[in-house]
Every structure is written in structure tokens, then in C-alpha cells.
Amino acid sequence: MALVDLFNIKKQYDIKLLLNDVDFHLNEGERVTIVGQNGCGKSTLMKIIMGEEEPTEGKRIINNAIHIEMLSQQPKFEAHLNVRDAILNELTQLKEAKEEYDTLSLAVAEDFENKELLKKLEKVSTFLDHHNAWSLDDKIERVMQEFHLKDYEHRPVVSLSGGEQRRVALASLILKKPDVLLLDEPTNHLDVYMVEFLEEILLKENFTLLFISHDRHFIESIATRVIEVDNQELISYTGGYTAYLEQKEARMHSLQKGHENLLKLVKQEDDWLAKGVKARGKRNQGRKKRVYELRDQAKKNPTLIHKMMVELEREKQHFNRDEGVSRKKMLFELEDLSYAVPNKKLIENLTTRILQKDKIAIVGINGAGKSTLLKLMLGRIQPDSGLLKQGDFALGYFDQHREMLDDNKTLIETFCPDGGDQIDVQGTVYHVYGYLKSFLFPKEFLAKKVGMLSGGEKNRVALALLLSKKVDCLILDEPTNDLDIQTINILEEKLINFSGAILFVSHDRYFIDKIASKLFIFKGDGVIEESYQTYTQYLEIEKTIKELSNLEKEVKATVVKKEPNKVKKQTKLSYKEQQTYDNLPDEIEALEQKIASINTCLYDPKCYEEKGLSTLTEELAQIEAIYEEKTDIYLEVLEIVEGLG
């Protein structure tokens, strides 16, 4: 059932045309993402659907029975509300519905043949079902816990940072569950664990969703359809991010084949036109006009095809870890490094080295100290204890505040401070427009002042400026924030081809997997792990371990409740099952110790260099496979024991 319909929508600001005669339909249960270059009209389309913007032309038709809500980039709250009350304030309708249900249930119990009461009860029950509001208090507690709002619940909501206020607003919306939920960059200001929780609840509760995101992993997990805004048009692709890429590639091939056919047709028409005499006849002027139109289209199509090919090639590249490169040059050496703020350890006894070809992602929960590590390495703050040695090399730094930019300078003044229009990019001279074109800036932007640009455009300028410098090491703090997917692909291409070391903080799982060959994982309370897995692999293993740990606790709790030897007396296990029940716990524990030992070695450069990284990795994979197999067998026997007990 269609909940939202847009017909023949056109949207124009002064001379800038964003959307031209587009249609859009959102059906119940769909989760649609809007992608496209910054400034192409994604947010405008969403605001038209929300009713915050009026189209220049066209019709917006919304089902009158539905309620649409949107996550604001800058949510507004009443000044007197604390965090918990701000959330509860948005859930008044659900609370009242639950109270009405309880009252009606009592009334129906006394008068169960009253059809009017039964009808009202059914209506309220359906409403509570749709919003999954039966255990609202429990849900509020879990959402606050997962979004790290529990510590702030009694603080005035207006005293929180912008990112924290967005989390409060997002928590309210997913608890409220409107009929259609609109989200603009919902994963901004969320760490990876918060994003995983958001994915879980959106899927579990079957939201009807329209969202804008540059987080490709989130798109892949959530989206049932991708809408691309390109050249004032909307192009629809079914499925998630991978399916979008595959269908886009197929579309490109189709365009290419159509273009080849078009060229043949143009040649035929040109041959006819060259004859001249008939072409000048009045009755043939329409055909002559069509020839010129075909020529124009033939000129335009290669540009479109080339643009798509470049984007797809960037996306299809895979990061190859270069194990054969000499890693002798040491850039940073950290020894027993510690740093804390009042009542909180951020880094404790960190010992590690960063070498000339390292590509290291710094990941983990918000507030654990990731950006603090960057500041220590930049020398902006000093450690409480320990040593931090830095080699002799050139360093480039990108921060979330874009401090290297001057809002009063134009782009050409930024890149050519001494005048002219040439720029030296790591030893190669380019025309400044040619270089900026590779970062998706049109020629007219050269005269624009930096202060007039959007946040995403400023990020592109800052990254372009940084990547033009000749440096040995890049330190990047959340480099993908405010960037569209096309620009992230460009950044990935530049970083993959960068010959020096990269140390970066990010929550973008897709970006981390493509760039990083090593992880620094901030676990909280000063604990930092090192891993050579991809971030996705690490998170999957971590999730599995957590599930097994919870299962183990449940099993132990059940066994403790039983009287001693009660299970053995009442079981009819086979000899083999009894041996498994008696012996496997010790075997599983021994395997856990081996896994922990290998992981410890993988975190120690001296150890893994001595034993061989590939040897250790293979050994770990084999032992983990055995561990998983034996754990499954033991859990099966436990189920039998529980059934017989």
C-alpha cells in the first residue's frame, strides 16, 4: 500500500534546478535510501515529502491516516526538560493508549458482550501492536542504555552537545515509531555499537523508512531500495548497496550499448544529410532537426557513461595488504603511554609502534579516547606517563573543525596563495581547476569563498588541500563526516594509493575495511586492543563471543538451580553423550586459553614477527573452527540433559 506519492515534482531555487519532473512512491514496509552527490537535492526531496518544502510544480499526495516524522539535524527541546522527560514527552500518545487499553480491558471483563467496548479495545490493541508499545518502560531503558544516554538522564537536555541531542531525538522517534520515519544521516554521532543497535531495532520492528546516508554498511544492512538523485532525475534500484552497484553497472553497459547503436544511426543520418538537396526541403526539416538532436545526445552520453564508469571502478577496487614492503622506518614509538581525565582512564600503558606503511584505524565506543590518542601523537597534549618517540618525517593532519581553512579566502587563493593557477601536488604540477575537478568541484567554485561553502564542501576542500601536500604520514579525525558516497570513493582511492602511513579515527565500517590493515580498538577504561582482522570480522566475532557468553551464563544459572547429582541420576545419556558431557567443558576451556594466547601474540610485534603472522593467523582460524564445533556439540548434549532433567 502506497503511503507517500509524488507526481511530476519540479523544484527550482532561482536559476538552480534540483528536481525536474520526478515521481516517487513509498510503500508500507519499505526502507528506501536516497543517495547522490552533496547539493543534488536529497534533503530537498525529503523536505517535500515531509511537507516542509513546497515543490515548484507537481503534486504531493499523503495517506491521511498516516503520521510522518523526521529526525531534525538540529532538534529543539523545551529548556526545562531533562533527557528522560524529553523522551517521555514524545511518547504521551503511547502512554495514554496503554492506559486506555488497561481501562477498556477491565470494562470488557465486566461486560464482555458489549460490542462497542470490544471494538474500541481492538482498535487500541492494534495501535499498540503497530507501535510495539506493550513494554514501553523496558524499551525506554534499553534505548537509553544502547545510545549511552543513561548517564545523562537527569541532565537538562539543552545542556548536551549537538550530537547527544540528536541521539535523544532519535531515541524518541524509534520508540514512538511513526507510520513513516524520515532520517537524514542517522548514523552521524553514533559509534558502531549504537549503529548496530539502530539496525537491529529498525529491522525487528519493520519500520517504513526513508533515509539519507553515506554509511554504505548501514545502507547494505537496512535498505530494500536505493533511489539515486542524478542530473535532476530519480533512478530507482531494488535491494541494498551491493545490489545498487550491480544494477548501476548493468545500466551503464546498457547505456554504452545504446550509445553504440546511436552512433550507427547518426552515421546513417549524416550520410543522408550530406546529400543536401532533400534535406533542404520543407517536409524534411523535422528529420533534419532530429539529426542535430541525435548528435547532441551522442555528445552527452559518453560523459554520463564515463562518469558512471569512474564511480564504479573506484567502488570495485579492493585494498590489497602489501606484506612485501620493507617496514623498517619507524614513525612513532609508544612505550607504557597513559593518559586520563578526571574520574576516567582513556589510555593505560599503551606500547606499540607505527611504521612507514601502516594503515591503522582507531575504532571503538564514543568517549573512549580515540581523538585523544591523535592529539598525543600530534604533540597537542602531553601524556601523564610513558614515552612517545617521533621520527623525522612530514606529517599532515585533518580534523573535524577544518582548522587549516580560512573562510575569507577563495578556493583559488587557498590552493595558490602566491598567485597564479598552478598547484604542486606531491611533486606533480596541475592546473588548480584540473586538480579540484577530481574532487567534484565545478570551475565556477574557484572564485567562491570558503565561508560560503556547505560543511561537506568544506570537508572536500580540506581533504583536497591536505592530499596535495608531500607528507609521510596522514592523521585523519573522522574524515568521512559530511561527505557524500561519491566523495568518499574518491578519498578511498587517494588513500589506497598513498605511499605513507595513515592513522585515522572513523566509525564508517565500510571505509575502515577498505583502508585499514590494522586496528587500534578502544574498549573503554584505558584498554586498547590491536587486531589485524577487518573491522567487520572483528565485530562479527565480538558479537558471537557476546552471544556465547550470554548463553553460557544462562546454562550455568540453570545448572546451579539443580540439586547436586540430580541430573546424572535422571539422565539416560548414551556412553558417548555422557563422555561429551563430562569431558568437553575442560577441552573447550583449553581451546579458549589457546585462542587467548594466540591473540596476545598477535598484539605483540616481537611475538608475531618471531612466529610469523600468517602462521599465527592460520593456527587461530583452525583452533577457532575446532572450538566452534566442540561448543555446538556440548550445547546439543546440554539440551538433551535439560530435556531429561
C-alpha positions in Angstrom: 0.0 0.0 0.0 1.4 3.4 -1.0 1.8 5.8 1.9 3.5 8.6 0.0 3.2 9.6 -3.6 4.9 12.4 -5.5 3.9 13.1 -9.1 5.7 15.3 -11.7 7.7 17.1 -9.0 9.9 20.0 -10.1 11.9 22.0 -7.6 13.9 25.1 -8.5 15.7 27.8 -6.5 16.3 30.9 -8.6 18.2 29.6 -11.6 19.3 26.3 -9.9 17.1 23.3 -10.9 17.3 20.4 -8.4 14.5 18.1 -9.4 12.8 18.0 -12.8 9.5 16.2 -13.4 10.2 13.3 -11.0 7.9 10.7 -9.5 8.4 8.9 -6.2 6.3 6.4 -4.3 6.9 4.9 -0.8 5.0 1.7 0.1 4.3 0.4 3.6 7.2 -1.7 5.0 9.8 -0.3 2.5 13.1 1.1 3.7 14.3 3.4 1.0 17.7 5.2 1.0 18.4 8.4 -1.1 21.9 8.7 -2.4 23.7 11.2 -4.6 26.3 14.0 -4.6 26.0 16.7 -2.0 23.8 19.5 -3.2 21.9 17.3 -5.7 18.6 17.6 -3.9 18.4 14.7 -1.5 17.4 16.7 1.6 15.1 18.8 -0.5 13.2 15.7 -1.7 12.9 14.6 1.9 11.6 18.0 3.0 9.0 18.0 0.2 7.8 14.6 1.4 7.7 15.9 5.0 5.7 19.0 3.8 8.5 21.4 5.0 9.1 22.5 1.4 6.6 23.1 -1.4 7.5 21.9 -4.9 7.8 24.5 -7.7 5.5 22.2 -9.7 3.8 18.8 -9.2 1.6 17.0 -6.6 2.3 15.5 -3.2 -0.3 13.0 -2.0 -0.1 11.6 1.5 -2.4 9.0 3.0 -4.5 11.0 5.5 -4.5 8.1 8.0 -0.7 8.1 8.5 1.7 10.0 10.7 5.1 11.1 9.3 8.0 12.3 11.4 11.5 13.4 10.6 14.8 13.4 12.5 16.0 17.0 12.5 19.6 17.9 12.1 19.2 20.4 15.0 16.4 19.2 17.2 14.6 21.6 19.5 13.7 20.8 23.1 11.9 22.6 25.9 14.6 24.2 28.2 13.2 22.8 31.4 13.2 19.1 30.3 15.8 16.6 31.4 16.8 13.8 29.0 14.4 11.2 30.3 11.5 13.7 30.4 12.3 14.9 26.9 11.9 11.3 25.6 8.8 10.6 27.7 7.3 13.9 26.4 7.3 12.5 22.9 5.6 9.3 24.0 2.5 10.8 25.6 0.1 9.3 23.0 1.5 5.8 23.5 1.3 6.1 27.3 -2.3 7.3 27.1 -3.1 4.4 24.7 -1.7 1.8 27.2 -3.8 3.4 30.0 -6.9 3.4 27.8 -6.3 -0.3 27.0 -6.0 -1.2 30.7 -9.2 0.7 31.4 -11.1 -0.9 28.5 -9.8 -4.4 29.4 -11.4 -4.0 32.9 -14.6 -2.8 31.4 -14.8 -5.6 28.9 -14.2 -8.2 31.7 -17.3 -6.9 33.4 -19.4 -6.6 30.2 -17.8 -8.9 27.6 -20.8 -8.8 25.3 -20.6 -5.0 24.8 -19.7 -4.8 21.1 -18.8 -1.1 21.3 -16.3 -1.7 24.1 -14.8 -4.7 22.2 -14.4 -2.6 19.0 -12.6 0.2 21.0 -10.4 -2.4 22.7 -9.5 -3.9 19.3 -8.6 -0.5 17.9 -6.3 0.4 20.8 -4.8 -3.0 20.8 -4.0 -2.7 17.0 -2.4 0.7 17.7 -0.2 -0.7 20.5 0.8 -3.6 18.3 1.8 -1.4 15.4 4.0 0.8 17.7 5.2 -2.2 19.8 4.3 -0.3 22.9 3.3 -3.0 25.3 6.5 -2.9 27.3 7.3 0.7 26.8 9.3 1.3 30.0 11.6 -1.7 29.3 12.1 -0.3 25.7 12.9 3.2 27.1 15.6 1.7 29.4 17.2 -0.3 26.7 17.3 2.5 24.1 18.8 4.9 26.7 21.4 2.3 27.6 22.3 1.5 24.0 22.5 5.2 22.9 24.6 6.0 26.0 22.0 8.4 27.4 21.6 6.7 30.8 24.4 8.7 32.5 22.7 11.9 31.3 19.0 11.0 32.0 18.6 13.7 34.8 20.6 16.4 33.0 18.8 19.3 31.1 18.7 18.1 27.5 19.7 21.5 26.2 23.0 21.2 28.1 24.1 18.3 25.9 26.2 18.6 22.8 24.6 18.7 19.4 25.4 15.0 18.7 24.0 13.9 22.1 20.8 15.9 21.5 20.4 14.2 18.1 20.7 10.8 19.9 17.9 11.9 22.3 15.7 12.9 19.3 16.5 9.6 17.5 15.7 7.6 20.6 12.3 9.3 20.9 11.5 8.6 17.3 12.3 4.9 17.3 10.3 4.5 20.5 7.4 6.4 19.0 7.5 4.5 15.7 5.6 6.8 13.4 4.0 5.3 10.3 6.7 6.8 8.1 10.1 7.7 9.6 12.4 10.1 7.7 16.1 10.1 8.8 18.8 12.5 7.4 22.2 11.0 8.1 21.0 9.0 11.2 24.4 7.4 11.9 26.2 10.7 12.4 27.4 11.0 16.0 26.7 7.3 16.7 29.5 4.8 17.4 29.5 1.4 15.6 27.7 -0.3 18.5 24.9 2.3 18.5 24.6 1.9 14.7 24.3 -1.9 15.1 21.5 -1.4 17.7 19.7 1.0 15.4 19.9 -1.5 12.6 18.5 -4.2 14.9 15.5 -2.2 16.0 14.7 -0.8 12.5 14.6 -4.4 11.1 13.0 -6.1 14.0 10.1 -3.6 14.2 9.6 -3.3 10.5 9.7 0.4 10.2 8.6 2.2 7.0 11.7 4.3 6.4 13.1 6.9 4.1 16.7 7.9 4.9 19.8 9.7 3.6 23.1 8.1 4.5 26.7 7.9 3.3 27.3 4.8 5.6 27.4 2.1 3.0 27.4 -0.7 5.5 24.2 0.7 7.1 22.6 1.0 3.6 23.5 -2.6 2.8 22.0 -3.8 6.1 18.8 -1.7 6.0 17.7 -0.6 2.6 15.2 -2.5 0.5 15.5 0.1 -2.3 18.1 2.8 -3.3 17.0 6.0 -5.0 19.8 7.9 -6.7 19.4 11.6 -7.4 21.4 12.3 -10.6 21.1 15.1 -13.1 17.7 16.3 -11.6 16.3 12.8 -12.1 15.4 9.9 -9.7 16.8 6.5 -10.6 15.4 3.5 -8.6 17.4 0.3 -7.8 16.0 -2.6 -5.8 17.9 -4.0 -2.8 20.8 -2.7 -0.7 24.1 -1.1 -1.6 25.7 -4.2 -3.3 22.6 -4.7 -5.5 22.6 -0.9 -6.3 26.2 -1.2 -7.6 25.4 -4.3 -9.7 22.3 -2.8 -11.2 24.1 0.5 -11.8 26.8 -1.3 -13.7 24.3 -3.2 -15.8 22.6 0.2 -16.6 26.0 1.6 -17.6 26.5 -1.3 -20.0 23.0 -0.8 -21.4 23.7 2.9 -21.9 27.0 2.0 -23.6 25.4 -0.4 -26.0 22.6 2.1 -26.7 25.3 4.7 -27.4 27.0 2.4 -29.9 23.7 1.9 -31.7 23.1 5.7 -31.6 26.4 6.3 -33.3 25.5 4.0 -36.2 22.2 5.8 -36.5 23.9 9.2 -36.5 26.2 8.0 -39.3 23.3 6.9 -41.4 21.5 10.2 -40.9 24.7 12.1 -41.6 25.1 10.3 -44.9 21.5 11.2 -45.7 22.0 14.8 -44.6 25.2 15.1 -46.7 23.1 14.6 -49.9 21.8 18.1 -49.1 19.1 18.6 -51.6 16.2 16.7 -49.9 17.4 17.9 -46.5 16.6 21.5 -47.5 13.1 20.6 -48.5 10.4 21.9 -46.1 8.9 18.5 -45.4 12.3 17.1 -44.3 13.1 19.9 -41.8 11.7 17.7 -38.9 14.1 14.9 -39.8 17.0 17.4 -40.1 16.2 18.7 -36.6 16.3 15.1 -35.3 19.8 14.6 -36.7 21.1 17.5 -34.7 19.3 16.2 -31.6 20.9 12.8 -32.1 24.3 14.5 -32.4 23.8 16.4 -29.1 22.7 13.2 -27.4 25.8 11.3 -28.7 28.0 14.0 -27.3 26.3 13.9 -23.9 26.1 10.1 -23.4 29.9 9.4 -23.3 30.2 12.0 -20.4 27.5 10.2 -18.5 28.9 6.7 -19.2 32.4 7.8 -18.3 31.2 9.4 -15.0 29.4 6.1 -14.1 32.5 4.0 -15.1 34.8 6.1 -12.9 32.5 5.8 -9.9 32.0 2.1 -10.3 35.8 1.4 -10.8 36.5 3.3 -7.6 33.9 1.3 -5.8 35.1 -2.1 -7.2 38.7 -1.6 -6.0 39.8 -3.8 -3.2 42.5 -3.0 -0.7 45.5 -5.3 -1.0 47.7 -5.5 2.0 51.3 -5.1 0.8 53.1 -7.6 3.1 56.3 -7.5 0.9 57.1 -3.8 1.6 60.0 -3.0 3.9 58.7 -1.7 7.2 62.0 -0.6 8.7 61.2 3.1 9.1 59.7 3.8 12.5 57.4 6.9 12.7 56.1 6.7 16.2 57.1 4.5 19.2 54.8 4.4 22.2 56.0 2.9 25.5 53.7 2.4 28.5 51.8 5.5 27.4 49.0 6.6 29.8 46.5 9.5 29.8 43.4 10.2 31.9 40.9 12.9 32.6 39.1 13.3 36.0 37.5 10.0 37.0 38.2 8.4 33.7 41.1 6.4 32.2 41.4 6.9 28.4 44.8 5.3 27.7 46.6 3.0 30.1 50.1 1.5 29.5 49.9 1.5 25.7 53.0 0.1 24.0 53.1 0.0 20.2 54.9 1.2 17.1 53.6 2.9 13.9 55.7 2.2 10.8 56.0 3.8 7.4 53.5 1.7 5.6 50.9 1.2 8.4 47.3 1.9 7.7 45.7 2.0 11.1 42.1 2.6 12.0 41.3 3.8 15.6 37.9 2.5 16.5 35.6 1.9 19.5 32.9 3.4 21.6 32.3 7.1 21.8 34.2 9.0 24.5 36.8 6.2 25.0 39.8 8.4 23.9 40.3 7.9 20.2 40.8 11.6 19.3 42.9 12.0 22.5 45.4 9.5 21.0 45.7 11.6 17.9 46.3 14.8 20.0 49.0 13.0 21.9 50.7 11.9 18.7 50.4 15.5 17.3 52.0 16.8 20.5 49.0 19.0 21.3 48.7 17.4 24.8 51.3 15.5 26.9 50.9 12.0 28.3 50.5 11.5 32.1 53.2 8.9 32.0 55.2 6.8 29.5 57.2 7.8 26.4 56.1 8.8 22.9 59.0 9.0 20.4 58.6 10.5 16.9 60.9 10.0 14.0 61.9 12.7 11.5 59.1 12.9 8.9 56.5 15.3 7.4 53.0 15.0 8.9 49.6 16.0 7.6 46.5 16.4 9.8 42.8 16.6 9.0 40.4 17.5 11.9 36.6 17.8 12.2 36.9 21.5 12.6 38.9 22.1 9.3 41.3 24.4 11.1 43.6 24.6 8.0 40.9 26.6 6.1 40.4 30.4 6.1 36.7 31.3 5.5 37.7 34.6 4.0 39.8 33.1 1.2 38.5 31.9 -2.2 39.3 28.4 -3.4 42.0 29.6 -5.8 43.6 31.7 -3.0 43.5 28.6 -0.7 45.3 26.4 -3.2 47.5 29.1 -4.9 48.4 31.5 -2.0 51.3 33.0 -4.0 49.1 33.7 -7.1 48.8 32.0 -10.4 46.7 29.0 -11.2 49.2 26.1 -10.8 49.4 23.7 -7.9 52.2 21.3 -6.9 50.5 18.0 -5.9 53.2 15.8 -4.2 55.8 16.7 -6.9 53.4 16.9 -9.9 52.2 20.3 -11.2 48.5 20.6 -12.1 46.2 23.4 -13.1 44.2 24.1 -9.9 40.9 23.5 -11.7 42.1 20.2 -13.1 43.0 19.1 -9.5 39.8 20.4 -7.9 37.7 18.8 -10.7 38.9 15.4 -9.4 37.2 16.3 -6.1 33.9 17.1 -7.9 34.3 21.0 -7.9 33.0 22.8 -11.0 35.1 25.6 -12.4 32.8 28.4 -11.0 33.7 27.4 -7.5 37.3 28.7 -7.9 36.1 32.3 -7.1 33.9 31.2 -4.2 34.9 32.0 -0.6 35.4 29.0 1.7 33.0 30.5 4.2 30.2 30.3 1.6 30.5 26.5 1.2 28.5 23.8 2.9 30.0 21.6 5.6 30.5 18.7 3.1 32.1 21.1 0.5 34.5 22.4 3.2 35.5 18.9 4.0 36.2 18.2 0.3 38.4 21.4 0.2 40.3 20.4 3.4 40.9 16.9 2.1 42.0 18.1 -1.3 44.4 20.6 0.3 45.8 18.0 2.7 46.3 15.4 -0.1 48.2 17.9 -2.2 50.9 18.2 0.4 54.1 16.0 0.3 53.9 14.2 3.7 55.0 10.8 5.1 52.1 10.3 7.4 48.4 11.3 7.4 46.5 11.7 10.7 42.7 12.0 10.0 39.9 12.5 12.5 36.5 11.4 11.2 37.4 12.2 7.5 34.1 10.9 6.0 31.8 13.1 8.1 29.6 15.3 5.9 30.9 13.6 2.7 28.6 12.0 0.1 29.4 8.5 -1.2 31.0 9.7 -4.4 33.5 11.9 -2.5 34.2 9.0 0.0 35.0 6.8 -3.0 37.5 9.5 -4.3 39.0 9.8 -0.8 39.4 6.0 -0.6 41.1 5.9 -4.0 43.6 8.6 -2.9 44.3 6.9 0.5 44.7 3.4 -1.1 47.4 4.9 -3.4 49.0 7.0 -0.7 52.6 5.7 -0.1 53.0 6.7 3.5 51.4 5.8 6.8 47.7 6.6 7.7 46.3 6.8 11.2 42.6 7.6 11.3 39.6 7.7 13.6 36.3 6.6 12.0 33.0 4.8 12.7 32.4 4.0 9.0 32.8 0.2 8.8 32.9 0.1 5.0 35.6 2.8 4.8 37.6 1.1 7.6 37.5 -2.3 5.9 38.8 -0.8 2.6 41.6 1.3 4.0 42.9 -0.2 7.3 45.4 -3.1 7.6 45.4 -2.8 11.4 43.0 -1.8 14.1 43.5 0.0 17.5 40.3 -0.9 19.3 39.4 1.4 22.3 37.4 -0.9 24.7 37.0 1.8 27.4 38.7 2.3 30.8 42.0 2.7 29.1 42.1 -0.7 27.4 43.3 -0.7 23.8 43.5 -3.9 21.7 45.4 -4.3 18.4 44.0 -6.5 15.7 44.9 -7.4 12.0 41.3 -8.5 11.2 39.0 -6.4 9.1 36.6 -4.3 11.3 33.6 -6.3 10.1 35.3 -9.6 11.0 36.2 -8.2 14.4 32.7 -7.0 15.1 31.1 -10.3 14.0 33.5 -12.3 16.2 32.9 -10.0 19.1 29.1 -10.3 18.7 29.4 -14.1 18.5 31.5 -14.2 21.7 29.0 -12.0 23.5 26.1 -14.3 22.4 28.0 -17.4 23.6 28.9 -15.6 26.9 25.2 -14.9 27.5 24.3 -18.4 26.6 26.9 -19.8 29.0 25.6 -17.7 31.8 22.0 -19.0 31.2 23.3 -22.6 31.1 25.3 -22.1 34.3 22.3 -20.4 36.1 20.1 -23.4 35.1 22.6 -26.0 36.4 23.2 -24.1 39.7 19.4 -24.3 40.4 19.5 -28.1 40.2 20.4 -30.3 43.2 23.9 -32.0 43.2 23.9 -35.1 41.0 20.2 -34.8 40.2 21.0 -34.6 36.5 23.2 -37.7 36.5 20.7 -39.8 38.3 17.8 -38.9 36.0 19.6 -38.9 32.6 19.6 -41.7 30.1 22.5 -40.4 28.1 24.4 -42.8 25.8 28.0 -43.6 26.8 29.3 -41.2 24.1 27.0 -38.4 25.2 28.0 -38.9 28.9 31.7 -38.7 27.9 30.9 -35.5 26.0 29.1 -34.0 28.9 31.9 -34.9 31.4 35.0 -34.0 29.2 34.1 -31.3 26.8 34.0 -28.4 29.3 37.7 -28.9 30.0 38.5 -29.2 26.3 36.6 -26.0 25.5 38.3 -24.2 28.3 41.8 -25.3 27.0 40.8 -24.1 23.5 39.8 -20.7 24.9 43.2 -20.4 26.6 44.9 -21.2 23.3 42.8 -18.6 21.4 43.6 -16.0 24.1 47.3 -16.9 23.9 47.5 -16.5 20.1 45.5 -13.2 20.2 48.0 -12.0 22.8 50.9 -12.8 20.5 49.1 -11.1 17.6 49.0 -7.9 19.7 52.8 -8.1 20.3 55.0 -7.2 17.3 58.0 -9.1 18.7 55.9 -12.2 19.2 54.2 -12.3 15.8 57.4 -11.4 13.9 59.2 -14.3 15.6 56.4 -16.8 14.9 55.2 -15.5 11.6 51.9 -13.5 11.1 50.4 -15.9 8.5 51.3 -19.0 10.6 49.6 -17.5 13.7 46.6 -16.4 11.7 46.1 -19.9 10.2 46.6 -21.5 13.6 44.0 -19.2 15.1 41.5 -20.0 12.4 41.9 -23.7 12.8 41.6 -23.6 16.6 38.5 -21.3 16.4 36.9 -23.8 14.0 37.5 -26.7 16.4 36.3 -24.5 19.3 33.1 -23.7 17.5 32.5 -27.4 16.6 33.0 -28.6 20.1 30.9 -25.8 21.6 28.0 -26.8 19.3 28.3 -30.5 20.3 28.4 -29.6 24.0 25.3 -27.3 23.7 23.4 -30.2 22.0 24.2 -32.5 24.8 23.1 -29.9 27.3 19.8 -29.6 25.6 19.3 -33.4 26.0 20.2 -33.2 29.7 17.8 -30.3 30.2 15.0 -32.3 28.5 15.6 -35.4 30.6 16.0 -33.5 33.9 
